[in-house]
Amino acid sequence: KVSEGGLAGSYHTTSLFLLSLPKDSRSKLLSAREAIKMALKARPSDERRAKLKASELHKTPSLSNLTPIQRYYTAASKLAQCFNDSVEKKKLNDAYIFGLRFAKFSTDVLPTHDYYKVKQREYINLRNQNQKDLQNVIDSLENVVEQMDFEELERREIQRREEEARRKIQEREGKMRKEAEERAATQDLTQRLNQLNNLFPDVPSGVGDEQKNAELKNITLGATYAELDLPIGSLPPPIPFSQGQGQGDNSSGPPPYDAISSTKNAEVGGSATPSAPPSYEALLGQKADFSNYRKDSIANLRPSSSRSVLGPNSQHTDSMGEGEDLTTFINPLAGPDHLLPASLEYHGEVENRLPSLELNIQTQISQQEYRELRAKKKIEVFQLSTYQGRNSYKDSTNGCTVISPLVAVNHLQSDGAGISDMKIEEIIDDLAPDVLSRVRRKLGLAGHALIIPSDVHDFMVDDKILKEEMFVGVCGGNLLASDHVNGFLDLLENGVEDQPSGSQEEKKDASKKVAAALFFHEHVVSILKVVLADGSSWYDLVDSLPSRHSNNGASGATRTRCKDRESLQTLLHWYACEKFSPADVSYIDTNEWDDHMGVFDPRVFQGFVWKEA
């Protein structure tokens, strides 16, 4: 038994002790005071994790109640798997990001789906598995944080040692530079003294004053005549010796100048003609070259390893000493292959490219085209006298998933070119509320919950409202992409999924009425193909939500008529742009369409198409 007083001590000692205990014992021993103290204690990886959290602030996805919740559970499971893979591979930044995403999605986003609390066995199993994965991820996240703390401590120690090594190298460089400058100054002074000695050599010892004066006289005279540059012929002729006059002759006549010079030079061992002194320019040109003193002093200081403390641009290569490994010196905790913590820029995400045209520009273009088509009467808007949710005694709130397929099937079964406005109003006020309540009771949904389109379709087929042979197909994608929309319009125009070109079946189906329920941005509308007597077609978009298009300002559902396929495509583009929120605009402007992420993309649509039997 361990008392609470026994846990008093340093933070690290308490933490290690608590982590060594089972979870149940750990929770019992932690008092409220100790828990608060540990929570307020700064951790080495706080700054690193704060940056990772900041990168995820605006990345919480939204979900659509019209999308089956099973798809969101599948996405959550993939996130949990990515988290586990990153933990196993020691990619701590990626693991932390995936763990945050999974926890936030499972606790904040998934519960907002209308099917989250459905008590059918399938949904209960999915919910329980998600909660189990959430608990495992939260437990593992604590281990990830502890490993990040250790990495940060290790990184700080490496940084400290690198800075210490850098400081020592800089001190060594300064000392070597100072020594080199002193050597260069000494060499320069010595060379100058030597050159001056060469200009004025010392006279050998033992020579008398008379001979020294003669030597200096010779040098002076030689320099004087050399400077005057006089011709030889202008000099006075020497006085010759008398015939037979010898060295010992006491004749008073002086010997010739050449003879005197030769005699004196021979006595002192010099040359007959003294050499000219070196010029001052030549003297100064013999300075010592000490500009590259680094080559000899610190030539091999840096190792060839990429972990050089001065960075990859350093040009110095000197040796630190025999048998001394710089990598071990800088980081004794690991070898040269030691990896620092992963970069914050990579979180396991695919980099998104910017779309070619911003959404606000697309919206302006679609609005201009829409206004032009309305002015040309190629698009006309008619307002109905009611809308969904108007009657409280027969509530059709959030009933668009039922109203739209009911409008579609009644259009296909109607006489003449298509369904009347009166029939649409009857569906909204009378028929849809009854079907809504039955579907919600069957699925265990709340009173105003949105219903997934596939559930409505299955219910109507089971209830004989829709016939299986009337179903043409379903398609979806990006409502702003013309190629995706054209696939949907082909189904609507031809009434077949893969019609053979030029066949008789194509003509037969083109003459029949076709209807579709278009699911987009948490709402469902009906698109009806109206076949005229001359074989041409119009397309009506029926929206059960209230809007004001009448002169008296009253609200009502709308029926928007397009006189051709091109007008319908323009209407759909305009309709999509009008639905986007500022958050949607930001997402669209920074993310290209990705089929794998379509479940979270605000541009996604889905169309169910039926035709006349």
C-alpha positions as CSV (number, residue, x, y, z in Angstrom):
1,K,0.0,0.0,0.0
2,V,1.4,3.4,-1.0
3,S,0.1,6.5,0.7
4,E,-0.3,9.8,-1.1
5,G,2.5,11.3,0.9
6,G,4.8,8.6,-0.7
7,L,4.1,10.1,-4.1
8,A,5.4,13.5,-3.1
9,G,8.7,14.4,-4.8
10,S,9.9,15.5,-8.2
11,Y,7.6,15.6,-11.2
12,H,9.7,13.0,-13.1
13,T,9.9,10.6,-10.2
14,T,6.1,10.8,-9.7
15,S,5.4,10.4,-13.4
16,L,7.6,7.3,-13.8
17,F,6.0,5.7,-10.7
18,L,2.5,6.4,-11.9
19,L,3.2,5.0,-15.4
20,S,4.5,1.8,-13.9
21,L,1.2,1.2,-12.2
22,P,-2.0,-0.4,-13.8
23,K,-4.5,2.1,-15.0
24,D,-7.0,1.4,-12.2
25,S,-4.4,1.9,-9.5
26,R,-3.0,4.9,-11.2
27,S,-6.3,6.7,-11.2
28,K,-6.9,5.9,-7.5
29,L,-3.5,7.2,-6.4
30,L,-3.7,10.4,-8.3
31,S,-5.2,13.1,-6.1
32,A,-6.9,16.2,-7.6
33,R,-4.0,18.4,-6.4
34,E,-1.3,16.2,-8.0
35,A,-3.3,15.9,-11.2
36,I,-3.6,19.7,-11.5
37,K,0.1,20.1,-10.8
38,M,1.1,17.6,-13.5
39,A,-1.3,19.1,-16.0
40,L,0.2,22.6,-15.4
41,K,3.7,21.3,-15.7
42,A,5.4,22.3,-18.9
43,R,6.5,19.5,-21.2
44,P,9.5,19.6,-23.5
45,S,7.3,19.0,-26.6
46,D,4.7,21.7,-25.8
47,E,5.8,24.1,-28.5
48,R,6.1,21.3,-31.1
49,R,2.6,20.0,-30.4
50,A,1.2,23.5,-30.4
51,K,2.4,24.0,-34.0
52,L,0.9,20.7,-35.0
53,K,-2.4,21.7,-33.5
54,A,-2.4,25.1,-35.2
55,S,-2.0,23.4,-38.5
56,E,-5.3,21.5,-37.9
57,L,-7.4,24.4,-36.7
58,H,-9.4,24.9,-39.9
59,K,-9.3,21.3,-41.2
60,T,-12.3,19.8,-39.4
61,P,-14.5,18.3,-42.1
62,S,-18.2,18.6,-42.3
63,L,-20.6,15.8,-43.1
64,S,-23.9,15.5,-45.0
65,N,-26.9,13.8,-43.4
66,L,-27.8,12.7,-46.9
67,T,-24.6,10.6,-47.1
68,P,-24.8,7.2,-45.4
69,I,-23.1,7.2,-42.0
70,Q,-21.4,3.9,-42.9
71,R,-19.1,5.9,-45.3
72,Y,-18.1,8.2,-42.4
73,Y,-17.4,5.3,-40.1
74,T,-15.2,3.8,-42.9
75,A,-13.3,7.1,-43.2
76,A,-12.8,7.1,-39.4
77,S,-11.4,3.6,-39.4
78,K,-8.9,4.6,-42.1
79,L,-7.8,7.5,-39.9
80,A,-7.3,5.1,-37.0
81,Q,-5.3,2.7,-39.2
82,C,-3.1,5.6,-40.4
83,F,-2.5,6.6,-36.8
84,N,-1.4,3.0,-35.8
85,D,0.9,2.7,-38.9
86,S,2.6,6.0,-38.0
87,V,3.1,4.9,-34.4
88,E,4.6,1.7,-35.5
89,K,7.0,3.5,-37.9
90,K,7.9,6.0,-35.2
91,K,6.6,8.9,-37.3
92,L,5.5,10.9,-34.3
93,N,4.3,14.1,-36.0
94,D,2.2,12.1,-38.4
95,A,0.9,9.9,-35.6
96,Y,0.0,13.0,-33.5
97,I,-1.9,14.6,-36.5
98,F,-3.8,11.5,-37.4
99,G,-4.7,10.9,-33.7
100,L,-6.0,14.4,-33.4
101,R,-8.1,14.1,-36.5
102,F,-9.6,10.8,-35.6
103,A,-10.4,12.0,-32.0
104,K,-12.0,15.2,-33.2
105,F,-13.9,13.6,-36.0
106,S,-15.2,10.8,-33.7
107,T,-16.2,13.1,-30.9
108,D,-17.3,16.3,-32.6
109,V,-18.4,15.4,-36.2
110,L,-19.8,11.9,-36.3
111,P,-22.4,12.5,-33.5
112,T,-24.0,15.3,-35.6
113,H,-25.2,12.8,-38.2
114,D,-28.9,12.0,-37.8
115,Y,-28.2,8.3,-38.0
116,Y,-25.7,8.3,-35.2
117,K,-28.1,7.3,-32.5
118,V,-30.2,4.9,-34.5
119,K,-30.8,1.8,-32.5
120,Q,-30.6,-0.8,-35.3
121,R,-28.0,-3.5,-34.7
122,E,-25.8,-2.4,-37.7
123,Y,-25.5,1.2,-36.4
124,I,-24.9,0.1,-32.8
125,N,-22.0,-2.2,-33.9
126,L,-20.5,0.6,-35.9
127,R,-20.8,3.1,-33.1
128,N,-19.3,0.7,-30.5
129,Q,-16.3,-0.1,-32.7
130,N,-15.7,3.6,-33.2
131,Q,-15.7,4.2,-29.5
132,K,-13.3,1.3,-28.9
133,D,-10.9,2.7,-31.5
134,L,-11.2,6.1,-30.0
135,Q,-10.2,4.8,-26.5
136,N,-7.2,3.0,-28.1
137,V,-6.1,6.1,-29.9
138,I,-6.4,8.3,-26.9
139,D,-4.3,5.9,-24.8
140,S,-1.7,5.7,-27.6
141,L,-1.5,9.4,-28.0
142,E,-0.1,9.7,-24.4
143,N,2.7,7.4,-25.4
144,V,3.3,9.4,-28.5
145,V,3.6,12.6,-26.5
146,E,6.1,11.0,-24.1
147,Q,8.2,9.9,-27.1
148,M,8.0,13.4,-28.4
149,D,9.2,14.8,-25.1
150,F,12.2,12.4,-25.2
151,E,13.0,13.5,-28.8
152,E,12.8,17.1,-27.8
153,L,15.1,16.6,-24.8
154,E,17.5,14.7,-27.1
155,R,17.3,17.4,-29.7
156,R,18.1,20.1,-27.2
157,E,21.1,18.2,-25.9
158,I,22.4,17.8,-29.4
159,Q,21.9,21.5,-30.1
160,R,23.7,22.4,-26.9
161,R,26.6,20.2,-27.8
162,E,26.7,21.5,-31.4
163,E,26.8,25.1,-30.1
164,E,29.5,24.2,-27.6
165,A,31.5,22.6,-30.5
166,R,30.9,25.6,-32.7
167,R,32.1,28.0,-29.9
168,K,35.3,26.0,-29.4
169,I,36.0,25.9,-33.1
170,Q,35.5,29.7,-33.4
171,E,37.8,30.3,-30.4
172,R,40.4,28.0,-32.1
173,E,40.0,29.9,-35.4
174,G,40.5,33.2,-33.7
175,K,43.6,32.0,-31.9
176,M,45.0,30.6,-35.1
177,R,44.2,33.8,-37.0
178,K,46.0,35.9,-34.4
179,E,49.1,33.6,-34.4
180,A,49.2,33.8,-38.2
181,E,49.0,37.5,-38.2
182,E,51.8,37.7,-35.6
183,R,54.0,35.3,-37.7
184,A,53.3,37.4,-40.8
185,A,54.3,40.6,-39.0
186,T,57.5,39.0,-37.7
187,Q,58.4,37.6,-41.1
188,D,57.8,41.0,-42.8
189,L,60.1,42.8,-40.3
190,T,62.8,40.1,-40.6
191,Q,62.7,40.3,-44.4
192,R,63.0,44.1,-44.4
193,L,66.1,43.9,-42.1
194,N,67.7,41.3,-44.3
195,Q,67.2,43.4,-47.4
196,L,68.6,46.4,-45.6
197,N,71.7,44.4,-44.7
198,N,72.1,43.4,-48.3
199,L,72.0,47.0,-49.3
200,F,74.6,48.0,-46.7
201,P,76.7,44.9,-46.0
202,D,78.9,44.8,-42.9
203,V,82.7,45.3,-43.6
204,P,84.8,42.3,-42.7
205,S,86.7,42.6,-39.4
206,G,90.4,43.5,-39.5
207,V,90.1,46.1,-42.2
208,G,91.6,49.5,-41.3
209,D,89.9,52.9,-41.5
210,E,91.8,53.8,-44.6
211,Q,90.5,50.8,-46.5
212,K,86.9,51.4,-45.3
213,N,87.1,54.9,-46.5
214,A,88.4,53.7,-49.9
215,E,85.7,51.1,-50.2
216,L,83.0,53.7,-49.4
217,K,84.7,56.1,-51.8
218,N,84.6,53.4,-54.6
219,I,80.9,52.8,-53.9
220,T,80.1,56.5,-53.9
221,L,82.1,57.2,-57.0
222,G,80.6,54.3,-58.8
223,A,77.1,55.4,-57.9
224,T,77.9,59.0,-58.9
225,Y,79.3,58.2,-62.3
226,A,76.4,55.8,-62.9
227,E,73.9,58.5,-62.1
228,L,75.7,61.1,-64.3
229,D,75.9,58.7,-67.2
230,L,79.0,60.5,-68.6
231,P,80.8,59.1,-71.7
232,I,84.2,57.6,-71.2
233,G,85.9,59.9,-73.7
234,S,85.1,63.0,-71.7
235,L,87.1,61.8,-68.6
236,P,90.6,63.1,-68.3
237,P,93.2,60.5,-69.3
238,P,95.0,58.7,-66.5
239,I,98.5,59.6,-65.6
240,P,100.8,56.7,-66.8
241,F,103.7,55.3,-64.8
242,S,107.2,56.0,-65.9
243,Q,108.9,53.3,-67.9
244,G,110.5,50.8,-65.6
245,Q,108.8,52.3,-62.5
246,G,108.0,49.5,-60.0
247,Q,105.9,49.1,-57.0
248,G,108.6,50.1,-54.8
249,D,109.4,53.2,-56.8
250,N,109.4,56.3,-54.8
251,S,108.1,58.4,-57.7
252,S,105.8,61.1,-56.7
253,G,103.4,60.5,-59.5
254,P,100.1,58.9,-58.5
255,P,99.0,55.6,-60.0
256,P,96.1,55.5,-62.5
257,Y,92.5,55.4,-61.1
258,D,91.9,51.9,-62.5
259,A,94.9,50.5,-60.9
260,I,94.1,52.0,-57.5
261,S,90.5,50.6,-57.7
262,S,91.7,47.2,-58.7
263,T,94.4,47.1,-56.0
264,K,92.1,48.1,-53.2
265,N,89.4,45.6,-54.3
266,A,91.9,42.8,-54.6
267,E,93.1,43.5,-51.0
268,V,89.6,43.2,-49.5
269,G,88.5,40.2,-51.7
270,G,85.8,42.2,-53.6
271,S,85.0,42.3,-57.2
272,A,86.4,44.7,-59.6
273,T,83.0,46.5,-60.3
274,P,80.6,46.9,-57.3
275,S,77.0,45.6,-57.9
276,A,74.1,48.1,-58.1
277,P,71.8,48.1,-54.9
278,P,68.3,46.7,-55.3
279,S,65.5,49.1,-56.0
280,Y,62.9,50.0,-53.3
281,E,60.1,48.6,-55.5
282,A,61.9,45.2,-55.7
283,L,62.4,45.3,-52.0
284,L,58.7,45.9,-51.3
285,G,57.7,43.3,-53.8
286,Q,59.1,40.5,-51.7
287,K,56.4,40.6,-49.0
288,A,55.4,37.3,-47.4
289,D,52.0,35.9,-48.6
290,F,50.0,35.0,-45.5
291,S,46.5,35.5,-46.9
292,N,45.8,31.8,-47.1
293,Y,47.0,30.9,-43.7
294,R,43.9,28.8,-43.1
295,K,45.1,26.2,-45.5
296,D,48.0,25.2,-43.3
297,S,46.4,25.9,-39.9
298,I,42.9,24.5,-40.1
299,A,42.9,22.6,-43.4
300,N,41.0,19.5,-42.2
301,L,39.1,20.8,-39.2
302,R,35.6,19.8,-40.6
303,P,34.5,16.2,-41.1
304,S,32.9,15.1,-44.4
305,S,29.7,14.1,-42.6
306,S,26.5,16.0,-43.4
307,R,26.2,16.6,-39.6
308,S,28.9,19.3,-39.8
309,V,28.3,21.8,-37.0
310,L,29.0,24.8,-39.3
311,G,26.5,23.7,-41.9
312,P,26.9,22.4,-45.5
313,N,28.3,25.6,-46.9
314,S,31.4,25.7,-44.7
315,Q,34.7,25.5,-46.7
316,H,37.1,24.6,-43.8
317,T,38.5,21.1,-43.6
318,D,40.9,20.6,-40.7
319,S,41.5,17.6,-38.4
320,M,40.3,17.6,-34.8
321,G,43.0,15.1,-33.9
322,E,43.8,11.5,-34.5
323,G,41.1,9.0,-33.7
324,E,38.6,11.7,-32.8
325,D,35.1,11.3,-34.4
326,L,33.2,14.7,-34.7
327,T,29.8,12.9,-35.0
328,T,30.3,11.3,-31.7
329,F,31.7,14.5,-30.3
330,I,28.6,16.4,-31.3
331,N,26.0,13.7,-30.5
332,P,27.3,11.0,-28.3
333,L,23.7,9.8,-27.8
334,A,23.5,8.4,-31.3
335,G,25.6,7.6,-34.4
336,P,25.9,9.5,-37.7
337,D,22.5,8.0,-38.9
338,H,20.5,9.5,-36.0
339,L,17.4,11.2,-37.2
340,L,16.0,14.4,-35.7
341,P,12.3,14.8,-35.2
342,A,10.2,14.8,-38.4
343,S,9.5,18.1,-40.1
344,L,6.2,19.8,-39.2
345,E,5.5,20.4,-42.8
346,Y,4.7,16.7,-43.5
347,H,1.6,15.2,-41.9
348,G,0.9,12.4,-44.3
349,E,-1.3,14.5,-46.5
350,V,-1.3,14.8,-50.3
351,E,-0.4,18.3,-51.4
352,N,-3.3,20.1,-53.0
353,R,-3.0,22.3,-56.1
354,L,-4.9,25.5,-56.5
355,P,-7.7,25.4,-59.0
356,S,-7.3,27.4,-62.2
357,L,-10.3,29.8,-61.5
358,E,-11.3,31.1,-58.1
359,L,-14.9,30.4,-57.0
360,N,-15.9,34.0,-56.7
361,I,-15.0,34.5,-60.4
362,Q,-17.0,31.4,-61.4
363,T,-19.9,32.7,-59.4
364,Q,-19.9,36.0,-61.1
365,I,-19.8,34.4,-64.5
366,S,-22.6,32.0,-63.7
367,Q,-24.8,34.8,-62.3
368,Q,-24.2,36.8,-65.5
369,E,-25.1,33.9,-67.7
370,Y,-28.2,33.1,-65.6
371,R,-29.5,36.7,-65.9
372,E,-28.9,36.7,-69.6
373,L,-30.9,33.4,-70.1
374,R,-33.7,34.7,-67.9
375,A,-33.9,37.9,-70.0
376,K,-34.1,35.7,-73.1
377,K,-36.9,33.6,-71.5
378,K,-34.8,30.5,-71.8
379,I,-35.0,30.1,-68.1
380,E,-38.3,31.0,-66.3
381,V,-39.2,30.8,-62.6
382,F,-42.7,30.0,-61.4
383,Q,-43.6,30.2,-57.7
384,L,-45.9,27.7,-56.0
385,S,-48.4,28.5,-53.2
386,T,-46.8,26.3,-50.6
387,Y,-43.4,24.9,-49.4
388,Q,-42.0,22.2,-47.1
389,G,-42.7,22.7,-43.4
390,R,-45.5,25.3,-43.9
391,N,-48.2,23.2,-42.3
392,S,-47.6,22.4,-38.6
393,Y,-50.4,19.7,-38.5
394,K,-48.8,17.8,-41.4
395,D,-45.2,18.6,-40.9
396,S,-42.9,18.1,-43.9
397,T,-39.8,19.8,-42.4
398,N,-36.6,18.4,-43.8
399,G,-38.7,16.2,-46.0
400,C,-37.0,17.0,-49.3
401,T,-35.6,13.5,-49.5
402,V,-39.2,12.2,-49.7
403,I,-40.8,15.1,-51.5
404,S,-38.4,15.0,-54.5
405,P,-38.8,11.3,-55.4
406,L,-42.5,11.6,-54.9
407,V,-42.6,14.5,-57.3
408,A,-40.5,12.5,-59.8
409,V,-42.6,9.3,-59.7
410,N,-45.9,11.4,-60.0
411,H,-44.4,13.1,-63.0
412,L,-43.6,9.8,-64.7
413,Q,-47.2,8.5,-64.0
414,S,-48.9,11.8,-65.0
415,D,-50.9,12.3,-68.2
416,G,-49.8,14.6,-70.9
417,A,-46.4,16.4,-70.9
418,G,-45.8,16.3,-67.1
419,I,-46.9,16.9,-63.6
420,S,-49.1,20.0,-62.7
421,D,-48.3,22.6,-60.1
422,M,-51.4,21.6,-58.1
423,K,-50.1,18.0,-57.8
424,I,-46.7,19.2,-56.6
425,E,-48.4,21.3,-53.9
426,E,-50.5,18.3,-52.8
427,I,-47.4,16.2,-52.5
428,I,-45.7,18.8,-50.3
429,D,-48.7,19.3,-48.0
430,D,-50.4,15.9,-47.9
431,L,-48.5,13.0,-49.3
432,A,-45.0,13.6,-48.2
433,P,-45.7,14.1,-44.4
434,D,-47.3,10.6,-44.2
435,V,-44.4,8.9,-46.0
436,L,-41.9,10.8,-43.9
437,S,-43.3,9.7,-40.6
438,R,-43.4,6.0,-41.7
439,V,-39.7,6.0,-42.9
440,R,-38.5,7.7,-39.8
441,R,-40.3,5.3,-37.5
442,K,-38.9,2.3,-39.5
443,L,-35.3,3.6,-39.2
444,G,-35.7,4.9,-35.6
445,L,-34.9,8.5,-36.5
446,A,-35.8,11.7,-34.7
447,G,-38.8,13.8,-35.8
448,H,-37.0,16.3,-38.1
449,A,-34.0,14.1,-39.1
450,L,-32.9,14.0,-42.7
451,I,-33.2,10.6,-44.4
452,I,-30.5,9.1,-46.6
453,P,-31.7,8.9,-50.2
454,S,-31.0,5.2,-50.6
455,D,-33.2,4.4,-47.6
456,V,-36.0,6.4,-49.2
457,H,-35.6,4.6,-52.5
458,D,-35.6,1.2,-50.8
459,F,-38.7,2.1,-48.8
460,M,-40.6,3.3,-51.9
461,V,-39.7,0.2,-53.8
462,D,-40.8,-2.0,-50.9
463,D,-44.0,0.0,-50.6
464,K,-44.7,-0.3,-54.3
465,I,-44.5,3.5,-54.8
466,L,-41.6,3.0,-57.2
467,K,-41.1,0.1,-59.6
468,E,-37.7,-1.5,-59.9
469,E,-37.9,-1.4,-63.8
470,M,-38.3,2.4,-63.7
471,F,-34.9,2.9,-62.2
472,V,-32.3,4.1,-64.8
473,G,-29.2,4.6,-62.7
474,V,-27.3,6.8,-60.3
475,C,-24.3,9.0,-60.9
476,G,-22.5,11.7,-59.0
477,G,-19.3,13.8,-58.7
478,N,-18.4,17.5,-58.8
479,L,-21.4,19.7,-59.7
480,L,-19.0,22.4,-60.9
481,A,-17.2,20.0,-63.3
482,S,-18.9,19.9,-66.7
483,D,-17.8,16.4,-67.5
484,H,-19.4,15.1,-64.2
485,V,-22.6,17.0,-64.9
486,N,-22.7,15.9,-68.5
487,G,-22.8,12.3,-67.3
488,F,-25.9,13.1,-65.2
489,L,-27.5,15.0,-68.1
490,D,-27.0,12.2,-70.5
491,L,-29.0,9.9,-68.2
492,L,-31.7,12.5,-67.9
493,E,-31.9,13.2,-71.6
494,N,-31.7,9.7,-73.0
495,G,-33.3,7.7,-70.2
496,V,-30.7,4.9,-70.5
497,E,-27.4,4.4,-68.8
498,D,-25.4,3.2,-71.8
499,Q,-27.4,3.6,-74.9
500,P,-26.0,2.4,-78.2
501,S,-25.4,5.3,-80.6
502,G,-28.0,5.5,-83.4
503,S,-30.1,2.6,-82.2
504,Q,-33.9,2.5,-82.2
505,E,-33.9,2.1,-78.5
506,E,-32.3,5.5,-78.1
507,K,-35.2,7.2,-80.1
508,K,-37.8,5.3,-78.1
509,D,-36.3,6.3,-74.7
510,A,-35.8,9.9,-75.8
511,S,-39.5,10.2,-76.3
512,K,-40.4,9.2,-72.8
513,K,-40.6,11.3,-69.7
514,V,-37.6,11.1,-67.3
515,A,-37.2,12.4,-63.8
516,A,-34.4,12.6,-61.2
517,A,-33.8,13.5,-57.6
518,L,-30.6,15.6,-57.3
519,F,-28.9,15.5,-53.9
520,F,-26.6,18.4,-53.2
521,H,-25.5,20.4,-50.2
522,E,-27.9,19.0,-47.6
523,H,-30.9,19.4,-49.9
524,V,-32.7,17.5,-52.6
525,V,-34.5,18.9,-55.7
526,S,-36.4,17.2,-58.5
527,I,-35.5,17.6,-62.2
528,L,-38.2,16.6,-64.6
529,K,-37.9,16.1,-68.3
530,V,-41.0,17.4,-70.0
531,V,-41.5,16.0,-73.5
532,L,-43.4,18.3,-75.9
533,A,-45.7,17.3,-78.8
534,D,-43.0,18.2,-81.4
535,G,-40.5,15.9,-79.7
536,S,-38.4,18.6,-78.0
537,S,-37.8,18.7,-74.3
538,W,-37.9,21.1,-71.5
539,Y,-36.4,20.6,-68.1
540,D,-38.1,21.7,-64.8
541,L,-36.2,22.0,-61.5
542,V,-38.7,21.8,-58.6
543,D,-37.4,23.1,-55.2
544,S,-39.6,22.6,-52.2
545,L,-37.7,25.2,-50.1
546,P,-39.4,28.6,-49.7
547,S,-38.2,31.6,-51.8
548,R,-39.7,34.9,-52.9
549,H,-40.3,35.3,-56.6
550,S,-43.9,36.6,-56.7
551,N,-45.0,40.2,-56.9
552,N,-46.8,40.1,-53.5
553,G,-43.6,39.1,-51.6
554,A,-45.1,35.7,-50.5
555,S,-42.8,32.7,-50.0
556,G,-43.3,29.5,-51.8
557,A,-41.6,26.5,-53.5
558,T,-40.4,27.1,-57.1
559,R,-40.6,25.5,-60.4
560,T,-37.7,26.7,-62.7
561,R,-38.1,25.8,-66.4
562,C,-35.1,25.5,-68.8
563,K,-35.9,25.4,-72.5
564,D,-32.9,23.3,-73.5
565,R,-30.1,21.2,-72.0
566,E,-27.5,24.1,-72.1
567,S,-29.8,26.3,-70.1
568,L,-30.2,23.5,-67.5
569,Q,-26.5,23.1,-67.2
570,T,-26.1,26.9,-66.6
571,L,-28.9,26.7,-64.0
572,L,-27.2,23.9,-62.1
573,H,-23.9,25.8,-62.0
574,W,-25.6,28.9,-60.8
575,Y,-27.6,26.8,-58.2
576,A,-24.4,25.3,-56.9
577,C,-22.6,28.6,-56.5
578,E,-25.5,30.1,-54.6
579,K,-25.4,27.3,-52.0
580,F,-21.8,27.6,-51.0
581,S,-20.9,29.1,-47.6
582,P,-17.7,31.2,-47.0
583,A,-16.1,28.0,-45.5
584,D,-17.0,26.1,-48.6
585,V,-15.5,28.8,-50.8
586,S,-12.2,28.7,-48.9
587,Y,-12.1,24.9,-49.2
588,I,-12.9,24.9,-52.9
589,D,-10.3,27.6,-53.6
590,T,-7.5,25.6,-51.9
591,N,-8.4,22.0,-52.9
592,E,-8.7,20.3,-56.2
593,W,-11.5,17.8,-56.6
594,D,-10.5,14.3,-55.3
595,D,-12.8,11.3,-55.8
596,H,-11.5,9.7,-52.6
597,M,-12.4,12.8,-50.6
598,G,-15.7,13.5,-52.3
599,V,-17.7,12.5,-49.2
600,F,-16.3,15.6,-47.4
601,D,-16.2,17.9,-50.5
602,P,-19.0,20.6,-50.6
603,R,-19.2,20.2,-54.4
604,V,-20.3,16.6,-54.3
605,F,-23.7,15.7,-55.8
606,Q,-25.6,12.5,-56.5
607,G,-28.5,12.0,-58.9
608,F,-31.0,9.1,-58.9
609,V,-32.7,8.8,-62.3
610,W,-36.0,7.1,-63.2
611,K,-37.9,6.9,-66.5
612,E,-41.5,6.3,-67.6
613,A,-42.4,2.6,-67.6
